[in-house]
């Protein structure tokens, strides 16, 4: 992801420079990828006393894990009906409980490591852009009955009192979900891994691997790691390192922009500290950051990244179309990044061969699923559980290559058109 330098460099707290791997070393487990999935895996293994090495091509959190919208909430990129169709009704329930556990895991990690710089803020509100209070109430009832999970229903009057836009009708607030500064969270987790004896190498892209036999080897330009277990957590940046993984997901670009400091102007439109997401496929999501001084706004997906100027213009049209009162709010930064989507829109978590694990394709849905994915892989490596097998129905199926990218783009445009007609009817 293109680094939004000004905001993130000014707000991140750990500026530690980590070494480049330049020798041959040995460990129990080598993790390829220093994003949330990889660092969570490494953290849990280090907590259990394993010797762990993390290889990161750039710097900790360089990819989507460090520069996303910061939403931590239950759920996946696809809906419960699709999950149940592939995993069965009980499997779907267990998988959704894992996504709730992922939220708790991130929250507990922030508390345990005292990561004040994550600036965790409770509350995420999902809003409808068409009038359908029945569906919102039904979803809240289902979450209460199936999981004991309470959501707060907001009618149109309440929603428009805090989100001063005619675009919105009803909403559901999740008081247990939260939003945060993802890069500061990741950097604190990395510090804890190192405190526990784990080794992290930055600027150390994995270039080749030998995965046969009991001892695996992962090579970089200047060094090698020998280990009994290898975990690939590289997401949309996998490249040719692991062909099976690369063929099993589509790299999809998403976009985020950040406003200038204008707290009074922003408050004239948005009178809540909750993070907000609308109901459209790849719809808008946004939240106040920097103590309420700035607005971070994200959305849109494409099969290839656009220029920062083009994406900023697109996101601004979305923002001012929703909140005309923000037409004078200037954009300071805009960036794009690659996520990984599987054809079935579910995470790909498991052991592809003895001692070779993967944890990827989280489809841009918040930070909880990457965290729980890393936790499950660590449990599998340690022999603590086989809960990772819940994701067996969502395997490493071929994503379609260039044809898959074309289909994904056409599908997105179709969904956009459906959203437009539905909102027009409202």
Buried (B, 14 or more C-beta within 10 A) or exposed (E): BBBBEEBBEEBBBBEEEBEBBEEEBBBBBBBBBBBBBBBBBBBBBBBBEBBBBBBBBBBBBBBBBBBBBBBBBBBBBBEBEBBBBBBEEEBBBEBBBBBBBBBBBBBEBBEEBEBEBBBBBBBBBBBBBBEBBEEBBEBBEEBEEEEEBEBEBBEBEBBBEBBBBEBBBBBBBBEBBBBBBBBBBBBBBBBBBBEBEBBBBBBBBBBEBEBEEEEBBBBBEEBBBBBBBBBBBBBBBBBEBBEBBBBBBBBBBBBBBBBBBBBEBBEBBBEBBBBBBBBBEBBBBBBBBBEBBBBBBBBBBBBEBBEBEEBBBBBBEBBBEBBEBBEEBEBBBBBBBBBBBBBBBBBBBBBBEEBBBBBBBBBBBBBBBBBBBBBBBBBBBBEEEEBBEBBEBBBBEEBBEEEBBEBBBEEBEEBBEEBEEBBEEE
